[in-house]
Every structure is written in structure tokens, then in C-alpha cells.
Amino acid sequence: MTTQIELSTTNEIPNRKIASHNGIVVGVGTEAFGPVTSTKAKIAYGKAIAELKSSAQGLGSNAVIGISVTSNGSGFPFFRAQTVIISGTAVKVI
């Protein structure tokens, strides 16, 4: 059974108390080959979120706060990669 990881761009989870700060977590998602599209960005975002949540869970956390998202495309036209980087602080909330 997978623990649900709550996510917030602010430094709190509404109506929850932070019991411990467990460390910084990062998720990186890349979708390559072909032109940069919104679909490619969504796939890269999904991969980054999954990695972020997995890293938080590995630290014994059930939430990530202070999330920031960075996105960029790289390469040549019609042969580009879309990368999304998401970082935040893994916490245990009660």
C-alpha cells in the first residue's frame, strides 16, 4: 500500500501540523525526441512528481512543502527534450 504524499507550494499543509522536517527532495522528469509540446511537458511533469513523491516517502515523509517547479526544453528544433525539475522539503505532518 502506497502512502499518499500531500504537496504544497507554501510552507505548510492546511489544517496539519509539521512534526518533522526530513530533508530536501528533488524529482526530475524528461521526455525526449520530437518537438516540445504541452503533452510532452505533462509527461515530464508526471515523471518528476512521481520521483519527488518516491523520494519523500523514502525519507519517511507524508508531505512535501515549499515546492518549486522549473521547466526547459533543449536540443535542436524537431528533436528536443522537455525537462521538468521539482524540488521541495519533505516533512511528516500530523
C-alpha positions in Angstrom: 0.0 0.0 0.0 1.4 3.4 -1.0 1.2 6.3 1.4 -0.4 9.4 -0.1 2.1 12.3 -0.3 0.5 15.7 0.2 2.0 18.5 -1.9 2.1 22.3 -1.3 3.8 25.2 -2.8 3.5 27.0 0.5 5.5 26.2 3.7 2.6 24.4 5.3 -0.2 21.9 4.7 -3.5 23.5 5.6 -5.0 22.1 8.9 -2.0 19.9 9.5 1.0 20.3 12.0 4.5 19.7 10.8 6.0 17.1 13.1 9.5 16.8 11.4 11.5 18.2 8.5 13.1 15.3 6.8 15.2 16.8 4.0 15.2 18.3 0.6 13.7 16.2 -2.2 14.0 16.6 -6.0 12.2 15.0 -8.9 13.4 15.2 -12.4 11.3 14.2 -15.4 12.5 14.2 -19.1 10.5 13.4 -22.2 12.7 13.3 -25.3 12.5 13.1 -29.1 10.4 15.3 -31.2 9.1 18.9 -30.9 8.3 20.3 -27.4 4.6 20.1 -26.9 2.2 20.5 -23.9 1.7 16.7 -23.9 5.4 16.2 -23.6 5.6 18.7 -20.8 2.7 17.0 -19.0 4.5 13.6 -19.3 7.8 15.1 -18.0 5.9 16.7 -15.1 4.2 13.4 -14.2 7.6 11.7 -14.1 9.1 14.4 -11.9 6.1 14.4 -9.4 6.4 10.6 -9.2 10.1 10.8 -8.4 9.6 13.6 -5.9 6.9 11.6 -4.0 9.0 8.4 -4.0 12.0 10.3 -2.6 9.8 11.9 0.1 8.3 8.5 1.0 11.8 7.1 1.2 12.6 9.7 3.9 9.5 8.6 5.9 7.6 11.7 4.9 3.9 12.1 4.1 4.1 15.6 2.6 6.3 17.9 0.6 6.2 21.7 1.2 7.7 24.7 -0.5 7.6 23.1 -3.9 9.1 24.9 -6.8 8.9 23.8 -10.5 11.4 24.5 -13.3 10.9 23.5 -16.9 13.0 23.8 -20.0 13.4 22.5 -23.5 16.8 21.7 -25.0 18.2 20.4 -28.3 17.5 21.2 -31.9 14.1 22.1 -33.5 12.1 18.9 -34.1 14.4 16.9 -31.9 14.1 18.4 -28.4 13.8 17.2 -24.9 11.4 18.6 -22.3 12.7 18.5 -18.7 10.8 19.4 -15.5 12.6 19.7 -12.2 10.5 19.8 -9.0 12.0 20.4 -5.5 10.7 20.9 -2.0 11.1 20.0 1.6 10.0 16.5 2.7 8.1 16.7 6.0 6.0 14.5 8.3 2.6 16.1 9.1 0.1 15.0 11.7 
